[in-house]
């Protein structure tokens, strides 16, 4: 939730806005239906986005974190610092997946014509999203680093909140 809200505030620091709620609403409802009811688009897209975040967090907690602890010995302890590092690694991994696959293939296909079309139907840009967001509208490569920043915010929050107890722990609730 923190990363999602931060993405909405990015324009305040001259970064591209990362409104994944509306974007997921566009993907779920289609562009024609989305423009007719922007509130519904935002709420439905936000619900999808939160479910995505929960699924990625569960994959982290159940698969990635234990695997990193086995494969990389310094990441074996379940300390807050190690969990933070694991969260940053997972956030960076999702950034690569997002930048290499998700944004160019899906979002580029939907928003590409709007970005490259001639005005007034489009923005008349040379390309849509591009590999690794290298042609993300007027922002260019800045969108790639904003996406990294966004995923690192998510990874920090995940790593700091993730604090599993060992099986033999004496602590009881």
N, C-alpha and C positions, 0 to 999 in steps of 0.2 A: 504494500500500500504506500509506503514511504517513497519508493522509486517511482510509482505511478504518479503521485502528486508532484514530485520533483520534476518529472518530465513535462507536466503541464506548465510549470513555472520557468522552464528553460528560456523562453523569449525574454524574460526579465534580465538575463545576463547575456543577451545577444547570441543565444544558441537556438538551433531549430527546435520547435515544439515537438515533443514526443507524446502525442495524444493517442495512446494505444487503445483507450476505451472507444473513441470514435472510429478509429481505424478497424478494430475488430467488428464494430457494428456495421461498417461498410462491407466487410468481407462476409458477414452473416446475412445481412439484409439486402445487399446489392446497392449500388449507388443511387438508382432511381428511387427506391423506397427510403433510403437514408436521408436524402435531402428534404423529403416531405415532412419528416418528423425527427428533428435532430436530438430531442430529449430521449426518445425511445431508442435511437441509435446509440447514444452515449450509455444508457443504462444497460441495454442488452450487450453491447460491446464490453462494457466494464465488468459485467458478470462473467463473460467468456474470459476476459483478461485475468480476473482474480482466480478462476478455476485453473487456467494455464499456470499461474504462479504457484498454486497449491500443488499441482501435479509435478512441476519441476522441483519444488521443495521436497516432496515425498521421494522422488527419484534420488535427490541428493542425500536425504537422511537414510534411506533404506539400502541404496546401492553404492553411490559415489563415495560418500564419506568413509564407510567401512572398507571399501576397496582401496582408496587412497592410503588408509592406515596400514593395509597389508603390503601394498606395492612400494610405498615410500616410507621407510622406517622412521624418519624424523616426524612424520605426520601421524604416527601411531597414538600418542597420548591424546586423551580427550580433554584438553585444556581450552580455555576460551581463546587463547592466541592461536593454537593449532586449528580450532574450528573456524576462526576468522580467516586464516590462510586457505583452508579448504573451501570456504564460501567464496573467496576471491578467485580461486582456481575454477570453481564451477561457474561463477559469473562470467569469467573470461571465456570459458568454453562455450557458454550460451551466446556470448557476443560474437564469436566466430561463426557459430551456426546461424545466428540471426543475420549477420552481415553477408555471409557467403551464400546462404540459401533462402531463408525466409523473406527478407526484404526484396532482393532482386527478382526472385522467381514469382512470388505471390503478389506482393504489393506493386512491384514493377509492372506486372501484367494488368493490374486493375487501374493504377494511377498513371502508368506510363503514357497512355493516350492523352490524358488531361495535361500532363507536363509537356509533351512534345507537339501537341496539336496547335494549329495556327490560332491566334487570337480572333475572336473573343471566346471560342470554345475551349482553348487551351492556353498554356503559357508561352508556347513557341520556343521552348528550350531545345538544345541540341540532342539531348538524350533524356531518358526517364530516371531510373534509379542506378543502373550500372552495377557491375560486380564490385563487391565490398563498398557499396554506396558511393562510388567515385563520381557519380553523376547525379547526385540527389538534388535535383532542381537548382535553385540559386545558391545553395549552401556548399555544394561540391564535397570535398573530403572532410569538411567540418562535421557533416552528419555522421561520418564513420566514427570520429572521436567522441562525439556526443553520445552515440550508441554505446561506445565503450564505457564512458562515464556513467551512463544510466545503468548498465549491467553491473558495474563495480558497486554502485550504490545498493543495488539489489543483493549482490554477493556479500557486502559488509553486513547488511541487516540479517541476511540468512545465517551467516557465520556467527554473528553475535547472539542471535536468538536460539540457535541450535546448541543444545547442551544436554546430550543424552546421559543417562545414568548407567553405570556398569551393572551387569547382572548380579554380582555379589555385593552390591552397595548396601550399607547399613542404614542409609537414610530412608525414612518412611514418611509418607504424607499423612 
